[in-house]
Each structure stands twice: as structure tokens, then as C-alpha cells.
């Protein structure tokens, strides 16, 4: 983990997960500090892992230099309690979880995926993991719970002053505490399946890397992955939507007209199966409509089954968790339509998985997300 006495304040060193950082935000994190984790997680350079100027080689060299100079320091094995305080819907809220090293196992046992993965991001993360031999960021998973001993441990820990604290650019405050590795966390969570909330590509990458190292060296630290575990049975975990932006193809039909974006977002509802669309009407003005689906929640699954898989193939879609961004793309002519979705709940995602289904890619935006760089896990 970082040593702030050497590296500087944590707010200049940490960042969101790599896959939610836009190009402009990436540059701002690179400029924030020469030691910002984005210099490793999204390093600059060639995409060819065999090239001398490969960004993967550069990332590994950067990480090695930071360790030699004391920017990063090793800690004794431990768990870490993690809390994020945030505002949502005008209310102050928080979620708490535990960073741990979770044993890797194939999908479908006690580790439950809910989204499809793509080959490109997996290959990118695998090249980075081969080079750095470090889990730079944690996957984020929820257990159905409630797990009373875990809740009690986190509550007791959070009463103390946090030695690690970061305020992010969205106004959320991240706090972290070290917890003795002797706590019987494994026993508390042994029978609790973990639903992957964020990190499907990183988990898939870790499985592939484990298999490579097994073939060469057998068992080792690569049998585990850095994981933030959150008990969804004792906490209200926000699951925000990824709205769909349609670049070309058929425009939406039907629906009930509404006045604008604000009313459209107020009417979408996961329980009753309502989503909204933005497109251009015959007069050229933006047309906002609310639509009803036949299938049950989560809306994103029913929307693809009943509409999008027929009218908008995957290559026609972009994804954003900001409704205003989706609206703007239609307004400026970059897209023919936007599909606006409601939030959902981990229970509904779990029910989808348990019936043998998965959600389309970029279906859920679990928020807030843990900061990359707060704690890392070397595999040497």
C-alpha cells in the first residue's frame, strides 16, 4: 500500500476502477501525481505486450521503482475494513465491507457472475497481471447475508479514527482500517455465495493467470484474488443502471409521451418493468416516452429480450450511467435513441443468476466503488 509520508496525499494517488475512467479523467489522474495508480493501471505505451515500449512493461517498471523508493510499502497479512460515505437521492448513506484475499474457484460454484465478459478487456488485464504480478484493485462482491459477526466487526472498527481516508471527486469519503488477520472471517463467510458486483473481467483474468502459474509452479499466492466483500443482507447496496445509447438502427416505437428527461427518469421503475426512451420526433424535437415491458425485473434483462436484441445489435450500443450524457448524445445527433433504465437491487440480480441466466454486458453500476490503490495484493 502507499506510504503517504513518501508518496503524498491519498486523494492524489488513488483512482476509480480502470474501466470507468474516461480519457479526459485519465489525463487528470496522471497529472495529479507522478505516483498516481493510473500510471500503472492505465499506463501509457504500446498495446503490444512484446514491444520494448509496451505499456505493460512500463507499468511493471513503475511499480518496481515505487517499491524500491518506498512509495509503496508491504504490510503484514491483514484484513482491511472499508467504508464509503456518500449522498444519493438527497440522503446521506454509507456502505461498509471487508478487503480480503479470496480463494479463486471456477464460475458457478460459490462465486456467481451476472454479466457477460468480453475477450479484449480480459486479454488487456491478463497482460498487465503477467507483467506486474499484482492485483492492483479489488473485485467487489456481495453476499446475501445477513452476516451478524461481520457486521459487528465492521461497526466496531468504524468507530475508531480511520488511518486512511480519501475524499473523491464525486463527494464521497472513503475510509479504511487494518484488521487483525486472526479474525475468523473465513468461517463466517464459508457458506455465503459471492455475487460479483464489479470485476467480472478481473476475476476471469485471475482464473487464467492462476492456471498459467499452476502449470509452471503449482499452488501459490495466485490462487487468491483481492476482494471487497459487502453484506447486502444488512446494508442497502445501490445498484444504478447503465443506460443504453443506440448509435444506429431502428428507433423506438410506442410508449407514453412525457414532458422531458426529468419526468422520464421519475417514471422508470424496476418493479413494474418501465423504462424510458429519448429519440427525435417527426418535427425534429426530442421525443421522450415511457414504455412497459412484459418480463419481470431486472428491467435491463427484459429490455434486451423484448426489444434491443432485435432492434439494436451489440455494436450499435454505447453505455453510460449518466442519463444526461445519453440525452445529450441524442440531442447532438451522435445517437438515434437512448434507453433510460431504473436502478435495481442485488436480490434481483441474484435471482437472475440462480435461474441460470446472466445479464447483458454493462447492465449494472454498483456504486460507490472502492478506490484503486488503497490496498494492493502482490503475487510473488
C-alpha positions as CSV (number, residue, x, y, z in Angstrom):
1,X,0.0,0.0,0.0
2,X,1.0,3.6,-0.4
3,X,3.2,5.4,2.3
4,X,1.7,8.9,2.3
5,X,4.8,10.3,4.0
6,X,6.7,9.4,0.9
7,X,4.1,9.4,-1.9
8,X,1.9,12.3,-0.8
9,X,-1.9,12.6,0.0
10,X,-4.0,9.6,-0.9
11,X,-6.5,11.6,-2.9
12,X,-3.8,12.3,-5.4
13,X,-2.7,8.7,-5.5
14,X,-5.8,6.6,-5.8
15,X,-8.5,6.5,-8.6
16,X,-11.7,4.8,-9.5
17,X,-11.6,1.3,-11.2
18,X,-9.8,1.4,-14.6
19,X,-13.0,0.7,-16.7
20,X,-14.9,3.8,-15.5
21,X,-12.1,6.3,-16.2
22,X,-12.7,8.4,-19.4
23,X,-9.8,9.6,-21.5
24,X,-10.0,13.1,-20.0
25,X,-10.2,11.8,-16.5
26,X,-7.3,9.5,-17.1
27,X,-5.1,12.5,-18.0
28,X,-6.2,14.4,-14.9
29,X,-5.2,11.4,-12.7
30,X,-1.9,11.1,-14.4
31,X,-1.3,14.8,-13.8
32,X,-2.4,14.7,-10.2
33,X,0.8,12.9,-9.1
34,X,3.8,11.0,-10.5
35,X,2.7,8.2,-8.1
36,X,-1.0,8.0,-9.0
37,X,-2.0,4.4,-9.5
38,X,-3.3,5.2,-13.0
39,X,0.4,5.4,-14.1
40,X,0.3,1.6,-13.6
41,X,-3.3,0.6,-14.0
42,X,-3.7,2.5,-17.3
43,X,0.0,3.0,-18.2
44,X,1.0,4.8,-21.4
45,X,2.8,3.0,-24.2
46,X,2.3,0.4,-26.9
47,X,-0.6,-2.1,-26.6
48,X,1.8,-4.9,-27.9
49,X,2.9,-6.8,-24.8
50,X,6.1,-7.9,-26.6
51,X,7.2,-4.4,-27.7
52,X,10.0,-2.7,-25.8
53,X,7.8,0.3,-25.2
54,X,4.8,-1.8,-24.1
55,X,2.6,-0.1,-21.5
56,X,2.6,-3.4,-19.6
57,X,6.4,-3.4,-19.3
58,X,6.2,0.3,-18.3
59,X,3.6,-0.5,-15.6
60,X,5.8,-3.2,-14.1
61,X,8.9,-1.0,-14.1
62,X,6.9,1.8,-12.5
63,X,5.6,-0.5,-9.8
64,X,9.1,-1.9,-9.1
65,X,10.5,1.6,-8.8
66,X,7.9,2.7,-6.4
67,X,8.6,-0.3,-4.1
68,X,12.4,0.4,-4.3
69,X,11.9,4.1,-3.3
70,X,9.4,3.4,-0.5
71,X,6.4,4.9,-2.3
72,X,4.7,1.6,-1.7
73,X,5.3,-0.5,1.4
74,X,4.4,-4.0,2.3
75,X,2.2,-4.7,5.3
76,X,1.7,-7.8,7.4
77,X,-1.2,-10.1,6.3
78,X,-4.4,-8.5,7.4
79,X,-8.0,-7.8,6.5
80,X,-9.0,-4.2,5.9
81,X,-12.3,-2.7,6.8
82,X,-13.6,-0.2,4.2
83,X,-16.4,2.4,4.4
84,X,-17.7,4.8,1.8
85,X,-20.0,7.6,2.9
86,X,-22.0,9.2,0.1
87,X,-25.1,11.1,-1.0
88,X,-27.8,9.5,-3.1
89,X,-31.3,10.8,-3.7
90,X,-30.8,13.7,-1.3
91,X,-29.9,11.4,1.6
92,X,-26.6,10.7,3.4
93,X,-25.7,7.0,3.3
94,X,-22.8,4.6,3.7
95,X,-21.8,1.1,2.9
96,X,-19.1,-1.0,4.7
97,X,-17.2,-4.0,3.5
98,X,-14.0,-6.0,4.1
99,X,-11.0,-6.4,1.9
100,X,-9.7,-9.9,1.9
101,X,-7.7,-12.4,-0.2
102,X,-10.5,-14.7,-1.6
103,X,-9.7,-18.2,-2.9
104,X,-10.3,-18.4,-6.6
105,X,-12.7,-21.1,-7.9
106,X,-14.4,-21.7,-11.2
107,X,-17.6,-19.6,-12.0
108,X,-20.9,-21.1,-10.9
109,X,-20.0,-22.6,-7.5
110,X,-19.8,-20.1,-4.7
111,X,-18.7,-17.3,-7.0
112,X,-21.6,-16.1,-9.1
113,X,-21.2,-13.9,-12.2
114,X,-24.1,-11.9,-13.5
115,X,-22.7,-10.2,-16.6
116,X,-21.1,-11.4,-19.8
117,X,-17.4,-10.7,-20.3
118,X,-15.5,-9.6,-23.5
119,X,-12.3,-11.1,-24.7
120,X,-10.5,-7.7,-25.3
121,X,-10.6,-6.4,-21.7
122,X,-9.7,-9.9,-20.3
123,X,-6.6,-10.0,-22.6
124,X,-5.6,-6.5,-21.6
125,X,-5.9,-7.2,-17.8
126,X,-4.1,-10.5,-18.3
127,X,-1.1,-8.8,-19.9
128,X,-1.0,-6.3,-17.1
129,X,-1.2,-9.0,-14.4
130,X,1.6,-11.1,-16.1
131,X,3.8,-8.0,-16.1
132,X,3.1,-6.6,-12.6
133,X,2.3,-9.8,-10.8
134,X,0.0,-7.7,-8.6
135,X,-3.7,-7.4,-8.1
136,X,-3.9,-3.6,-8.3
137,X,-7.5,-3.3,-7.4
138,X,-10.1,-5.4,-5.7
139,X,-13.1,-7.0,-7.3
140,X,-16.3,-6.1,-5.4
141,X,-18.8,-8.8,-4.4
142,X,-21.9,-9.0,-2.2
143,X,-23.1,-11.8,0.0
144,X,-26.8,-12.3,0.6
145,X,-26.3,-12.3,4.3
146,X,-27.1,-11.0,6.8
147,X,-23.8,-12.0,8.4
148,X,-24.1,-10.7,12.0
149,X,-20.4,-11.3,13.1
150,X,-19.1,-9.4,10.0
151,X,-21.5,-6.5,10.6
152,X,-20.4,-6.3,14.3
153,X,-16.7,-6.4,13.4
154,X,-17.1,-3.6,10.8
155,X,-19.3,-1.5,13.1
156,X,-16.8,-1.7,16.0
157,X,-13.9,-0.9,13.7
158,X,-15.5,2.1,12.1
159,X,-15.9,3.8,15.5
160,X,-12.2,4.4,15.6
161,X,-10.4,7.2,13.6
162,X,-9.6,5.9,10.2
163,X,-5.8,5.9,9.4
164,X,-6.6,6.0,5.7
165,X,-9.1,8.5,4.3
166,X,-9.8,9.9,0.8
167,X,-12.5,12.3,-0.5
168,X,-13.2,11.6,-4.1
169,X,-14.3,13.9,-6.9
170,X,-17.9,12.8,-6.6
171,X,-18.1,14.0,-3.0
172,X,-17.9,10.5,-1.4
173,X,-15.5,9.8,1.5
174,X,-13.5,6.5,1.6
175,X,-12.1,5.3,4.9
176,X,-10.0,2.2,5.7
177,X,-8.8,0.4,8.8
178,X,-6.4,-2.6,9.2
179,X,-8.0,-5.6,11.0
180,X,-6.0,-8.5,12.6
181,X,-5.7,-11.5,10.2
182,X,-6.6,-13.8,13.1
183,X,-10.3,-12.8,12.9
184,X,-12.3,-15.9,11.8
185,X,-13.7,-14.3,8.7
186,X,-13.3,-17.4,6.6
187,X,-15.7,-19.3,9.0
188,X,-18.3,-16.5,8.8
189,X,-18.4,-16.4,5.0
190,X,-17.7,-20.0,4.1
191,X,-21.3,-20.8,3.2
192,X,-22.1,-17.5,1.7
193,X,-22.0,-17.4,-2.2
194,X,-20.4,-14.2,-3.5
195,X,-22.2,-12.3,-6.3
196,X,-19.7,-10.4,-8.4
197,X,-20.9,-6.8,-8.3
198,X,-17.9,-5.3,-10.1
199,X,-14.8,-7.0,-11.6
200,X,-16.1,-9.8,-13.9
201,X,-13.1,-9.2,-16.3
202,X,-10.6,-9.1,-13.5
203,X,-11.9,-12.3,-11.9
204,X,-11.8,-14.0,-15.3
205,X,-8.3,-12.7,-15.7
206,X,-7.2,-14.0,-12.3
207,X,-8.5,-17.5,-13.2
208,X,-6.5,-17.6,-16.4
209,X,-3.4,-16.3,-14.6
210,X,-3.8,-18.9,-11.8
211,X,-3.9,-21.7,-14.4
212,X,-0.8,-20.4,-16.1
213,X,1.1,-20.3,-12.8
214,X,-0.2,-23.7,-11.8
215,X,1.1,-25.2,-15.0
216,X,4.6,-23.8,-14.3
217,X,4.9,-23.7,-10.5
218,X,1.8,-25.3,-8.8
219,X,-0.1,-23.6,-6.0
220,X,0.8,-20.2,-4.7
221,X,-0.4,-16.7,-3.9
222,X,-2.0,-16.6,-7.4
223,X,-4.7,-18.9,-6.0
224,X,-6.4,-15.9,-4.4
225,X,-7.8,-12.6,-5.5
226,X,-8.1,-9.2,-3.7
227,X,-11.8,-8.8,-2.9
228,X,-14.1,-6.3,-1.2
229,X,-17.0,-8.3,0.4
230,X,-20.1,-6.3,1.3
231,X,-23.1,-7.8,3.1
232,X,-26.2,-7.0,1.1
233,X,-28.4,-8.5,3.8
234,X,-27.6,-5.9,6.3
235,X,-27.0,-2.9,4.0
236,X,-28.9,-1.2,1.2
237,X,-26.4,-1.5,-1.7
238,X,-27.0,0.9,-4.5
239,X,-27.2,-0.7,-8.0
240,X,-27.5,2.1,-10.5
241,X,-28.2,1.4,-14.2
242,X,-26.1,1.6,-17.3
243,X,-28.3,3.4,-19.8
244,X,-28.2,2.3,-23.4
245,X,-27.2,4.7,-26.2
246,X,-28.2,3.5,-29.7
247,X,-25.9,4.8,-32.5
248,X,-27.8,3.4,-35.5
249,X,-30.7,1.1,-36.4
250,X,-34.5,1.2,-35.7
251,X,-35.8,4.0,-33.5
252,X,-38.1,3.2,-30.5
253,X,-41.8,2.7,-31.2
254,X,-44.9,3.1,-28.9
255,X,-44.8,4.3,-25.4
256,X,-46.5,7.1,-23.5
257,X,-45.2,10.7,-24.2
258,X,-43.8,12.6,-21.2
259,X,-42.6,16.2,-20.9
260,X,-38.8,15.7,-20.7
261,X,-35.8,13.9,-19.2
262,X,-36.8,14.7,-15.6
263,X,-40.2,13.2,-15.9
264,X,-38.9,10.2,-17.9
265,X,-36.4,9.4,-15.1
266,X,-39.1,9.8,-12.4
267,X,-41.3,7.2,-14.2
268,X,-38.8,4.4,-14.8
269,X,-39.3,1.6,-12.4
270,X,-37.7,-1.8,-12.0
271,X,-40.5,-3.5,-10.1
272,X,-43.2,-2.7,-12.7
273,X,-40.9,-3.1,-15.7
274,X,-40.9,0.5,-17.0
275,X,-38.1,2.1,-19.0
276,X,-37.9,5.4,-21.0
277,X,-36.6,6.4,-24.4
278,X,-35.2,9.5,-26.0
279,X,-35.4,9.9,-29.8
280,X,-36.2,12.6,-32.4
281,X,-39.8,13.1,-33.3
282,X,-41.0,14.0,-36.9
283,X,-40.7,17.7,-36.1
284,X,-37.0,17.2,-35.1
285,X,-37.6,17.8,-31.4
286,X,-36.6,15.3,-28.8
287,X,-39.3,12.9,-28.0
288,X,-39.5,11.4,-24.5
289,X,-41.6,8.3,-23.9
290,X,-42.2,5.8,-21.1
291,X,-42.6,2.1,-22.1
292,X,-43.9,-1.0,-20.4
293,X,-42.2,-4.4,-20.6
294,X,-43.9,-7.8,-20.1
295,X,-41.0,-9.5,-18.3
296,X,-40.1,-9.2,-14.6
297,X,-37.2,-7.4,-13.1
298,X,-34.4,-6.5,-13.6
299,X,-35.6,-4.2,-16.5
300,X,-32.3,-4.5,-18.4
301,X,-32.8,-8.2,-18.9
302,X,-36.4,-7.9,-20.2
303,X,-35.4,-4.9,-22.3
304,X,-32.8,-6.9,-24.2
305,X,-35.1,-9.9,-24.5
306,X,-38.1,-8.0,-25.8
307,X,-36.6,-5.1,-27.7
308,X,-32.9,-4.4,-28.0
309,X,-31.6,-7.9,-29.1
310,X,-33.9,-7.4,-32.1
311,X,-33.5,-3.7,-32.9
312,X,-30.0,-2.8,-31.7
313,X,-27.2,-5.3,-32.1
314,X,-24.3,-5.0,-29.6
315,X,-22.1,-2.9,-31.9
316,X,-24.8,-0.3,-32.1
317,X,-24.8,0.3,-28.4
318,X,-22.8,2.5,-26.1
319,X,-23.3,2.6,-22.3
320,X,-23.3,5.4,-19.7
321,X,-24.5,5.6,-16.1
322,X,-25.4,9.3,-16.6
323,X,-28.8,9.9,-18.1
324,X,-27.8,13.4,-19.0
325,X,-25.0,12.1,-21.2
326,X,-27.3,9.7,-23.0
327,X,-29.8,12.5,-23.6
328,X,-27.0,14.8,-24.9
329,X,-25.9,12.2,-27.5
330,X,-29.4,12.1,-29.0
331,X,-29.7,15.9,-28.8
332,X,-26.4,16.4,-30.7
333,X,-27.2,13.8,-33.3
334,X,-24.5,11.3,-32.2
335,X,-27.1,8.7,-31.5
336,X,-30.6,7.8,-32.8
337,X,-32.0,6.9,-29.4
338,X,-31.3,6.4,-25.7
339,X,-32.9,3.8,-23.5
340,X,-33.1,5.0,-19.9
341,X,-33.3,2.4,-17.1
342,X,-34.1,2.3,-13.4
343,X,-31.9,1.2,-10.5
344,X,-32.3,-2.4,-9.4
345,X,-31.3,-4.4,-6.3
346,X,-28.7,-7.2,-5.6
347,X,-31.5,-9.6,-4.7
348,X,-33.0,-9.3,-8.2
349,X,-29.6,-9.9,-9.8
350,X,-29.0,-12.9,-7.6
351,X,-32.4,-14.3,-8.6
352,X,-31.4,-14.0,-12.3
353,X,-28.2,-15.9,-11.7
354,X,-29.9,-18.6,-9.6
355,X,-32.3,-19.4,-12.5
356,X,-29.3,-19.9,-14.8
357,X,-29.3,-16.6,-16.6
358,X,-26.9,-13.7,-16.9
359,X,-27.5,-10.0,-17.6
360,X,-26.2,-8.3,-20.8
361,X,-22.8,-6.7,-20.5
362,X,-22.7,-3.3,-18.8
363,X,-26.0,-3.9,-17.0
364,X,-25.3,-2.7,-13.5
365,X,-23.3,0.1,-12.0
366,X,-22.7,-0.8,-8.4
367,X,-21.9,2.5,-6.7
368,X,-19.9,3.8,-5.0
369,X,-16.9,1.7,-6.0
370,X,-13.8,1.1,-3.9
371,X,-10.8,3.2,-4.8
372,X,-8.0,1.5,-6.8
373,X,-4.7,1.9,-4.9
374,X,-6.0,1.9,-1.4
375,X,-4.6,-1.6,-1.0
376,X,-2.9,-3.9,-3.5
377,X,-2.0,-7.6,-3.4
378,X,1.4,-8.8,-4.8
379,X,1.5,-12.3,-6.1
380,X,5.2,-13.1,-5.5
